[in-house]
Amino acid sequence: MYSLQHPQIDERFLDSESTVEEVVKLLENLRVPQEEEEGVDQAVVQKDPKPMILTDDNFIITDRKQSSAAISASKDTVPKNKSIPRTFKRIDRSKDRFPFMRQVEMDLDQRSKARLERERVAQNFRKLGNAEYRKGNYETAMKMYTEAIENIRDSHILYINRALCFIKSGKYKRGIVDCDFVLNKLDEKNLRAWMYRAMAYKGLNDESNFENCVKYARKFNSKQMEFIDNFLEKLK
């Protein structure tokens, strides 16, 4: 049994025994149709030349188009119930997981070190601010606390200290803003934030908000009643 070849490279016909007469008949079948069949002027249509006799020296092999039968035969060589096998390269995800985890750990370590460095810088500015506050230099102390906040934005101590500087400088509304940030974002029960907020409203002569701050200070810090009473006594 022979294998199927492409029609353009199939040379098996060279082994067959063909006669000259069979070739001549094939050429006659390819002649131009008669004039009456095509309805054209007989003067235009030329007669076919005398058929050429093929010999071993003058025949030419030409390219042939693939027939529908050959296409059909080539399709039949692949079973319908079977698909062509495909080769997939298995990817080992575990090889990528470990470098990724090491990178995450490195990033966490770097962020932790950066945080510690920012806290160190903020602590130094806070100490400078405390020193200036004790001297009565509230404006300078406020600037030091602001520098500290630029490094650490989630420290309620820095905001409360700066709020006290604003209040001592007569900037009550700015002091209230810092207290509100602590109560709304960091610690809603913070006693000093409630008391400094009460102090700011006292400076603005807003008794309603002053009393409201004292009420919440007592509500969230029921164990600090003595401290609250002493603070309010000093405000008088």
C-alpha positions as CSV (number, residue, x, y, z in Angstrom):
1,M,0.0,0.0,0.0
2,Y,1.5,3.4,-1.0
3,S,1.2,6.6,0.8
4,L,-0.8,9.5,-0.5
5,Q,1.2,12.3,-2.1
6,H,0.4,15.8,-3.2
7,P,-0.8,15.9,-6.8
8,Q,2.0,18.3,-7.9
9,I,4.7,15.9,-6.7
10,D,3.0,12.6,-7.4
11,E,5.1,10.8,-10.0
12,R,3.4,7.4,-9.9
13,F,1.9,8.0,-13.4
14,L,5.4,7.6,-14.8
15,D,5.2,3.9,-14.0
16,S,1.9,3.4,-15.9
17,E,1.8,2.0,-19.5
18,S,0.1,4.7,-21.6
19,T,-0.2,4.5,-25.4
20,V,0.2,7.4,-27.8
21,E,-3.4,6.9,-28.8
22,E,-4.7,7.5,-25.3
23,V,-2.8,10.8,-25.1
24,V,-4.1,11.9,-28.5
25,K,-7.7,11.3,-27.3
26,L,-7.1,13.4,-24.2
27,L,-5.9,16.2,-26.4
28,E,-8.9,16.0,-28.6
29,N,-11.2,16.3,-25.6
30,L,-9.6,19.6,-24.8
31,R,-10.3,21.1,-28.2
32,V,-12.2,24.4,-28.5
33,P,-16.0,23.8,-28.7
34,Q,-17.8,24.0,-32.1
35,E,-18.9,27.4,-33.4
36,E,-22.5,26.5,-33.3
37,E,-22.3,25.6,-29.6
38,E,-20.8,28.9,-28.6
39,G,-22.7,31.1,-31.0
40,V,-19.7,33.0,-32.3
41,D,-18.6,34.0,-35.8
42,Q,-17.0,31.1,-37.6
43,A,-14.5,33.5,-39.2
44,V,-13.2,34.4,-35.8
45,V,-12.7,30.8,-34.6
46,Q,-9.6,29.2,-35.8
47,K,-9.3,25.5,-36.5
48,D,-7.4,23.4,-34.1
49,P,-3.9,22.6,-35.2
50,K,-3.0,19.0,-36.0
51,P,-2.5,17.0,-32.8
52,M,1.1,16.7,-31.9
53,I,2.4,13.1,-31.5
54,L,4.1,12.8,-28.2
55,T,7.4,10.9,-27.9
56,D,9.8,10.2,-25.2
57,D,11.8,13.4,-26.2
58,N,9.1,16.0,-26.5
59,F,6.5,15.5,-23.8
60,I,6.3,18.1,-21.0
61,I,5.1,17.7,-17.4
62,T,3.0,20.7,-16.3
63,D,1.5,21.6,-12.9
64,R,-1.9,20.3,-12.2
65,K,-4.5,21.8,-9.9
66,Q,-5.6,19.7,-7.0
67,S,-8.9,18.0,-7.8
68,S,-11.8,17.8,-5.4
69,A,-11.3,14.1,-5.2
70,A,-7.7,14.5,-4.0
71,I,-8.8,17.0,-1.4
72,S,-11.5,14.7,-0.3
73,A,-9.0,11.8,-0.1
74,S,-6.6,13.8,1.9
75,K,-9.3,14.7,4.5
76,D,-10.2,11.1,4.8
77,T,-6.7,10.1,5.9
78,V,-7.5,11.7,9.3
79,P,-10.1,9.8,11.3
80,K,-13.2,11.9,12.1
81,N,-13.4,10.7,15.7
82,K,-9.8,11.6,16.4
83,S,-8.2,15.0,16.8
84,I,-4.6,16.0,16.0
85,P,-2.7,15.7,19.3
86,R,-1.3,19.0,20.7
87,T,1.7,19.4,22.9
88,F,1.4,21.9,25.8
89,K,4.3,23.0,27.9
90,R,3.5,22.8,31.6
91,I,4.4,25.9,33.5
92,D,5.7,25.5,37.0
93,R,4.1,28.3,38.9
94,S,5.9,27.4,42.1
95,K,9.1,28.7,40.5
96,D,7.6,32.2,40.2
97,R,5.9,32.1,43.7
98,F,9.0,32.1,45.8
99,P,10.8,35.1,44.1
100,F,7.5,37.0,44.4
101,M,7.2,36.2,48.1
102,R,10.8,37.2,48.7
103,Q,10.1,40.5,46.9
104,V,7.1,41.1,49.1
105,E,9.1,40.4,52.2
106,M,11.8,42.8,51.0
107,D,9.2,45.5,50.3
108,L,7.7,45.1,53.7
109,D,11.1,45.2,55.4
110,Q,12.0,48.4,53.4
111,R,8.7,50.0,54.4
112,S,9.1,49.1,58.0
113,K,12.6,50.6,58.0
114,A,11.3,53.7,56.3
115,R,8.5,54.0,58.9
116,L,11.0,53.8,61.7
117,E,13.1,56.5,60.2
118,R,10.2,58.8,59.8
119,E,9.1,58.2,63.4
120,R,12.6,59.1,64.5
121,V,12.5,62.3,62.6
122,A,9.0,63.1,63.9
123,Q,10.0,62.4,67.5
124,N,12.9,64.9,67.2
125,F,10.5,67.6,65.8
126,R,8.0,66.9,68.6
127,K,10.7,67.4,71.3
128,L,11.6,70.7,69.7
129,G,8.0,71.7,69.6
130,N,7.5,70.8,73.3
131,A,10.6,72.9,74.2
132,E,9.2,75.9,72.3
133,Y,5.8,75.5,73.9
134,R,7.2,75.5,77.4
135,K,8.9,78.8,76.5
136,G,5.6,80.3,75.3
137,N,6.8,80.3,71.7
138,Y,3.5,78.9,70.4
139,E,4.0,79.8,66.8
140,T,7.4,78.2,66.6
141,A,6.1,75.1,68.5
142,M,3.3,74.9,66.0
143,K,5.7,74.8,63.1
144,M,7.8,72.1,64.7
145,Y,4.6,69.9,65.2
146,T,3.7,70.5,61.6
147,E,7.1,69.2,60.5
148,A,6.6,66.2,62.6
149,I,3.1,65.6,61.1
150,E,4.7,65.7,57.6
151,N,6.6,62.6,58.5
152,I,3.9,60.8,60.6
153,R,0.3,61.6,59.7
154,D,-1.4,59.1,62.0
155,S,-0.1,60.3,65.4
156,H,-3.0,61.8,67.5
157,I,-0.4,63.3,69.9
158,L,1.1,65.5,67.2
159,Y,-2.3,66.8,66.1
160,I,-3.4,67.5,69.7
161,N,-0.2,69.3,70.5
162,R,-0.5,71.5,67.4
163,A,-4.2,72.1,68.2
164,L,-3.2,73.4,71.7
165,C,-0.7,75.7,70.0
166,F,-3.4,77.1,67.7
167,I,-5.7,77.7,70.7
168,K,-3.0,79.4,72.7
169,S,-2.3,81.6,69.7
170,G,-6.0,82.6,69.5
171,K,-6.5,80.5,66.3
172,Y,-9.5,78.6,67.7
173,K,-11.0,77.3,64.5
174,R,-7.7,75.8,63.3
175,G,-7.4,74.1,66.7
176,I,-10.9,72.7,66.3
177,V,-9.9,71.3,62.8
178,D,-7.0,69.4,64.3
179,C,-9.2,68.0,67.2
180,D,-11.9,67.0,64.7
181,F,-9.3,65.1,62.6
182,V,-8.2,63.1,65.7
183,L,-11.8,62.3,66.7
184,N,-13.1,61.5,63.2
185,K,-10.1,59.6,61.8
186,L,-7.9,58.3,64.7
187,D,-9.6,58.0,68.0
188,E,-13.2,59.2,68.7
189,K,-12.8,58.8,72.4
190,N,-9.6,60.8,72.8
191,L,-10.0,62.8,76.1
192,R,-7.6,65.6,75.3
193,A,-9.1,66.1,71.8
194,W,-12.6,66.6,73.4
195,M,-11.3,68.9,76.1
196,Y,-9.1,71.0,73.7
197,R,-12.2,71.2,71.4
198,A,-14.2,72.4,74.4
199,M,-11.5,75.0,75.1
200,A,-11.6,76.3,71.5
201,Y,-15.4,76.7,71.6
202,K,-15.1,78.5,75.0
203,G,-12.7,80.9,73.3
204,L,-15.3,81.5,70.6
205,N,-18.0,82.0,73.2
206,D,-20.0,79.1,71.7
207,E,-21.5,77.6,74.9
208,S,-23.7,75.1,73.0
209,N,-20.7,73.3,71.4
210,F,-18.7,73.8,74.5
211,E,-21.3,71.9,76.6
212,N,-21.6,69.2,73.9
213,C,-17.8,68.6,73.9
214,V,-17.9,68.2,77.7
215,K,-20.8,65.8,77.5
216,Y,-19.0,63.5,75.1
217,A,-15.7,63.7,77.0
218,R,-17.6,62.4,80.1
219,K,-19.4,59.8,78.1
220,F,-16.3,58.2,76.6
221,N,-14.1,58.7,79.6
222,S,-16.2,57.9,82.6
223,K,-13.1,57.0,84.7
224,Q,-11.5,60.4,84.1
225,M,-14.1,62.5,85.8
226,E,-11.6,64.1,88.2
227,F,-9.3,65.1,85.4
228,I,-12.3,66.6,83.4
229,D,-13.5,68.6,86.4
230,N,-10.0,70.0,87.1
231,F,-9.6,71.0,83.5
232,L,-12.9,72.8,83.4
233,E,-12.1,74.6,86.7
234,K,-8.9,76.0,85.1
235,L,-11.0,77.3,82.1
236,K,-13.0,79.4,84.4
